């Protein structure tokens, strides 16, 4: 049994308030300010407190939550072999409430880079964290956070503080060190009565304050010059708190069908709890402490076997609530708290109204897929469906007032039908009629980083898997529940969506199919191994014994590329969401997928640290090789959720070989292909089990040293050319927790 880390689900109902509590979408900036300096701090640990420690050097992660709120503390200290141009001493405190945070960068007073180390230690103050709860003034919100003891091994200065929004912190750490004057000018550094230093900032709403205090635990001195605190070596009591409305955390009892999972997987279920709240599920900690529609739905589809019905429906409800009524688009990511106010002000709108990103093209298609899986495949039934869809909209997005969640789903389904109609029409099977990224956007699917799709405008996964799967789901929902789910469209969509689905399933795959002759591939692999700046291992060209067929990431890539020639794991979406019916195509597709799993990198995707999600070695293109390196966010790195989806997809296809002979796919009787697929399943699970300590991470990488692969944190590696900063991995990531529900099928060994 693999100990899993991560994930979170929602409970039954969506609260009537937004994440900003009673601060509604129409709230304007209030011309008053306050701090909590005069309030009495209470820090007695709650009897229902949950704590969790996760180590991912050079990052040490501490979690604390109770009935008042939740927070995460991340302490970064360079390791002896760290790249000091990337890794520096830093403390982050992040709150799910408002997707808010405080980030403090330290540097040694001596100027000797790498000499400063920071630790959180157990003490009488906390073990290692304790809660902070300060009653609010009047009818104001209480200030909630955590406290503990930090140890500095040498005298250090606090060189930079970013307070308010996790998004603002990410813009600095992952971008070109971007700081916003409008946010930074509000940071105040003052002495506190105990000889320490307080760093605070009043948010742009003129109501909320982030406050961080460092107090000497013994006789250390703290000096402040030009708003820069200097701390002598020693121990300091730190506290961090915000007076922002907190979220209502869900209990695991509300979420899990089998509560024995809590005892069997303590760390993983605690992580799940940290991300789970009554009105939404969060994508990951610390970098994505907010709603992400695609992530939430993928996670739920994978976790579904262990979730209670109300948990799944809360996820569905959170997505339906945020659909854009003007065009039926599903929200990819919400922006809330201080960063939402900041963006609103850039547009001349002085409100705290939350915002949603509708730029992705894949999120829409997951909505009918999840509804169908829950209400048809898992049998939740008509009564629960009608109750869900009759829920009035507008509790989170006031623009949707006057509609129900069912009305919003029909708008979304209508959009899907209209988008897929041209390709499904007679003679319409052209590249132009495939689903493209939206104009003006370089991302639109799960590989949503600068080089994630290699500049591709037509993503593989959306076209060959999500579109036909969504169409089949719309058809099935229409047949099963009729007007209860699709209104007046029931009779039309029950047949037309199925017809569209067949065309999309049968006619899209060949657009992305590429074949590399065996000799050409061997030459490319050898050249890659000899010239790559980030891999110096064997080429494994000797395993190539025939022409290699694979499916490209996308079409119309950077630098005039007709296709993005990168081997990848996105094959998993086709075999997880669809059961192919064209026997010749299915057999070939499964065989090429199996070979990509079985072959060692760079001839395939398998490495000793896991299955990488992209392999550019087969491209023969130096720019592609650089853009998909082992330090690129969606490059030759390992994503936990892709391991889950691939393992689940391969198992699903192998399960079809147990069907009656009249419907059993042809590949089941092809001894070579069947063996390859079964061997791939077991090779994948062997790799998963060998790397179980990393499964809770969002993404991880590797370096090749002394003739072997060695695990490396993605954030510890220099970014690819043209990328502003190194992308860190969340140590708690929602979809990585799906290993709680997905286990190895021992009968397939």
Secondary structure as UniProt FT lines:
FT   TURN            19..20
FT   TURN            25..26
FT   TURN            37..38
FT   STRAND          41..42
FT   TURN            47..48
FT   STRAND          50..56
FT   TURN            57..58
FT   STRAND          59..66
FT   TURN            67..68
FT   STRAND          69..76
FT   TURN            80..81
FT   TURN            84..86
FT   STRAND          90..95
FT   HELIX           97..99
FT   STRAND          100..108
FT   TURN            109..110
FT   TURN            113..114
FT   STRAND          118..121
FT   STRAND          130..134
FT   TURN            138..139
FT   STRAND          143..152
FT   STRAND          156..165
FT   HELIX           166..173
FT   TURN            174..176
FT   HELIX           181..184
FT   TURN            185..186
FT   STRAND          187..191
FT   TURN            193..194
FT   STRAND          197..202
FT   TURN            204..205
FT   STRAND          209..216
FT   STRAND          222..225
FT   TURN            226..227
FT   STRAND          228..231
FT   STRAND          234..242
FT   HELIX           252..254
FT   HELIX           260..264
FT   HELIX           266..274
FT   STRAND          276..277
FT   TURN            278..279
FT   STRAND          280..281
FT   STRAND          284..285
FT   TURN            286..287
FT   HELIX           293..303
FT   HELIX           304..306
FT   HELIX           309..321
FT   TURN            325..327
FT   STRAND          333..335
FT   HELIX           337..346
FT   TURN            347..348
FT   STRAND          355..357
FT   HELIX           363..372
FT   HELIX           373..377
FT   HELIX           382..389
FT   HELIX           398..400
FT   TURN            401..402
FT   HELIX           405..424
FT   TURN            426..427
FT   HELIX           431..433
FT   TURN            439..440
FT   TURN            450..455
FT   STRAND          458..459
FT   HELIX           460..461
FT   HELIX           462..466
FT   HELIX           467..481
FT   HELIX           483..486
FT   HELIX           487..489
FT   HELIX           490..507
FT   HELIX           509..512
FT   STRAND          513..516
FT   HELIX           518..531
FT   HELIX           541..543
FT   STRAND          548..551
FT   STRAND          554..555
FT   HELIX           558..560
FT   STRAND          567..568
FT   HELIX           571..577
FT   HELIX           583..598
FT   TURN            601..603
FT   STRAND          606..607
FT   TURN            608..609
FT   STRAND          610..611
FT   STRAND          614..615
FT   HELIX           616..618
FT   HELIX           622..627
FT   TURN            630..631
FT   TURN            633..634
FT   STRAND          638..639
FT   HELIX           640..655
FT   HELIX           656..658
FT   TURN            661..663
FT   HELIX           666..669
FT   HELIX           671..690
FT   HELIX           692..694
FT   TURN            695..696
FT   STRAND          699..705
FT   TURN            706..707
FT   STRAND          708..712
FT   HELIX           714..716
FT   TURN            721..722
FT   STRAND          732..733
FT   HELIX           734..740
FT   HELIX           746..748
//
